[in-house]
Amino acid sequence: MSEIENLRETIENIREELDALDEARDEAQVILRDLHKLSSEAVYEVHRGNLEEARDKLDEAAELVSELHDLLGDFPELLRTGFAENHLQEYAEAEILYSIVKDRRAPSPEEINVSPRAYLLGLLDAVGELRRIVVDALREGDLDRAEEFLNVMEEIYSLTMTFDYPRAVVPNLKRKQDVARSLLERTRSEVTIAGKTEELKKTLERE
């Protein structure tokens, strides 16, 4: 039986590359599982007001992100798919939330070592966590804090609503924009009602 020139060698090279890809994916899954856990814990600590604990979690997460980039450096296709990017979005969301709450600033994608796409989607997800802060502030009667973080929500939405890309470029962008808009509208309504209630209360107290 005749052989096609170079085909056997080509197939073996492909097998080696795919074996390496599969092995890297298995190793990455362990890192991503821990990254998800640390990101979730950091968000939880931010909401509890434990910013030092949140920073510790994020520092651990940042090391994992660095490990992930080293591991998948030869396999960028894994970094760009939902396999890894969804977890990097969660990490970006946690870093953004922490920085906004602690320093009233947002880190850049370069600072936290994530792609612009993961950063954008994480930023939109952070709107939901900021709503939780507003709701907690209203529950505690802190209207000033509620208004402050409502303003942050509005700024994020106004800056990101202009992005218009197909799913192939930024997956789930439209859905996340729609969710952010819905959350913003609900939160704005609740803060407005709380403000009017506070004004009425002060008016009645003066009478």
N, C-alpha and C positions, 0 to 999 in steps of 0.2 A: 504494500500500500504506500503510495507516494505521500509525502508530507508537504504542506504549504510552508514556504520559507518563513522562518521567524515566528510562526503562529504559536508553537509550543512555548517558546521563550516569552512571548508577549502574554500568554495566558498565565504563566507562572508569575510573571511580574505583577499582573493584576491581582492574582491571588494573595501575593505577599502584601500588596498595598491595602487590600480590603481586610486582610487579617489584622494588620496594624490599626486600621480604622476601627474595626470591631473591638479590639483590645482597648484602644483609647476611649471608646464610648463607654465600655464597662467601667473603666477607672473614673471617667467623668461623672457617671451616675452616682458614685459614692460622694464625690465632692458636691454635686448639685443637691443631693439630699440634705447634706449638712448645711449648705448655703441657704436652702429654703427654711430650715429650722432656725438658723441664726437671724435671718431677715425678719421672720415672723416674731421672734422673741424681742428683737430690737424695737419693732413697732409697738409691741405690747408695753415695753418699758417706757417708751416715749409717752404713751397715753397715761401711764401711771405717774409720770413726772420724774421718773428715775433716769435722768439723762446720762449720768456717769455709767450706769449699767448698760444703757442703750449703746453708748460709745464703745464699751468693751465688746459687746456683741458685734457691732459693725466692724471693729478692728479685726476680729477673728474672721468675719465674713470677707473683708478685703483681702486677707491672706489667701483665702480659698479662691477668690476671683483671680488673683495673681497665679495661683497654682493651675487653675483651669486654663488660663491663657497659655501658660507654658506647655501644658499637656496637649492642648489642641492647636498649638501653633502651626503644625503641619496639616491640620484638618480644619481649615476655616469654615468648611461647609457645615460642620457640627455647631460652631458658634453662631451661625446665622440662621439656624432653624429653631423651631419652638423647643426642641430638645434642651438646648442650653439657654436660649434667649428669654424664655418665660421666667426662668429663675433669675437671670440678670435683671429683668424688669422689676422683679420683686425686691432685689437688692437695691436697685436705683431708687425705687419708691421709698424704701426705708431710709436711705442716706438723705434723700431730698427732704423727707418729713423731719428727720432729726435736725438738719441744718436750718430749716425754716423755723422750727420751734425754738431752737437754742440761739441761733445767730441772726435770724430774720434774713437769711440769704439762701440761695440755692447753689450747690456745687456744680461744676461743669462736668460733662461726660468724661473729660480727660482726668479730672481729679479723682473720680471714682472708678475709672478704668472700665467703662462700658461703652458700647457703640451709641452713636446718636439716636438710632432707632430704638434701642432698649431704653435709653434715657427718656425719650419723648413719651413712650408708652408708660413708663414708670411714673413720669410726671403727671400724666392724666389720671393714673390710678391713685396718686397721692391726694387728689381732690376728695376722694371718699374718706380718707383718713382725716383730712382737715375738717370735713363735715362733722366727724365724731368729736373733734375738739370744740367746734362751735356749739354742738348740742350739749356737750358736758358743761360748757361755760354758761349756757342759758339755764341749765338745770341748777347751777350754783348761783344764779342771779348776777353773773358777771357779764353785763351787756357790752362793756368796752372790749373785753377779750373776744367775745363772740363776733363783734363787728370787725375787729382787727383781722381775724382769720377768715371771715367772710370776704373781706377785701382781697386777701391772698388768693382765695378760691377764684374770685372774679378775675384777678390779674392772670392767673394761670390759664383760665379758660379763654380770655380775650387774646392771649398770645398764641394759643395753640389752635384756635378754631379756624385760623387761616390756612392750616396745612390741609392739603387735598391731594392724597396719593392713592393709587389702587392698592388692593391687598397684596399684590406681588411685591410692592415696594415697602409698604408698612402694614403688616397684617393687623386687622382689628382696629385700625385707626378710627374709622367712622363710628364704630360701635362704642369705643371708649369716649369719643367726643360727645356722642349722644348721651351716654351715661353721666358724664361730667356736667353737661348742660342741665339734665334733669335734677341732679343733686344740687346744683347751684340754685336753680329756681326754687326748689323746696326749701333750701336753707335760707335764701333771701326772704322768702315769705315768712318763715318762722322768726327770723330776726326782726323783721318789720313789725310783726304782731307783738313780739316781746317789747320792742321799743315803744309802741303805742300804749301798751299796758302799763309800762313804767311811767310814761307821761301822764296817763290818767290817774295813776296812783299818787303821783306828786301833786296833781291838781286837787284831788280830793283831800289830801293832807293839808293843803294851804287854806281850804275853805273852813 
